[in-house]
């Protein structure tokens, strides 16, 4: 699995030249090249897909391989990596992806001066980070009522995001 595929599957936008905003520092313009390896020209972060995932989630190389295997349904057979059929993500996984996206937006689109107009992504992050974090906390050991509430929240949020995506397309 290439770093480009991994970055895209984790929700990062990679342009056609293989450049993306570096997740390891407050990058506003693409400074990281991703292909068979990654290299950030600003902070000098460099490595392979295991290094990327390890650094992104603060994991050891072994734990990074485990995360890749679990997140993308990879299975080792005869010493070769094969993609297994992907399980649909749980509501918690989808909410966690949205939470990570909101965290990136809060930093990436933060105003640089008090007079600067607030970016819609920054406003979305500020508005939703606390409630998403609350639902993630509740989902660790959910009871049936909390699970139902979490599912309803996600379905409403997902519907709103899809409408917004269609509007922008």
PyMOL commands that set and color helices and strands:
alter all, ss='L'
color gray80, all
select helices_A, chain A and resi 3-9+49-57+61-72+91-108+120-138+144-168
alter helices_A, ss='H'
color red, helices_A
select strands_A, chain A and resi 19-20+32-34+38-40+46-47+74-77+80-83
alter strands_A, ss='S'
color yellow, strands_A
deselect
rebuild
show_as cartoon
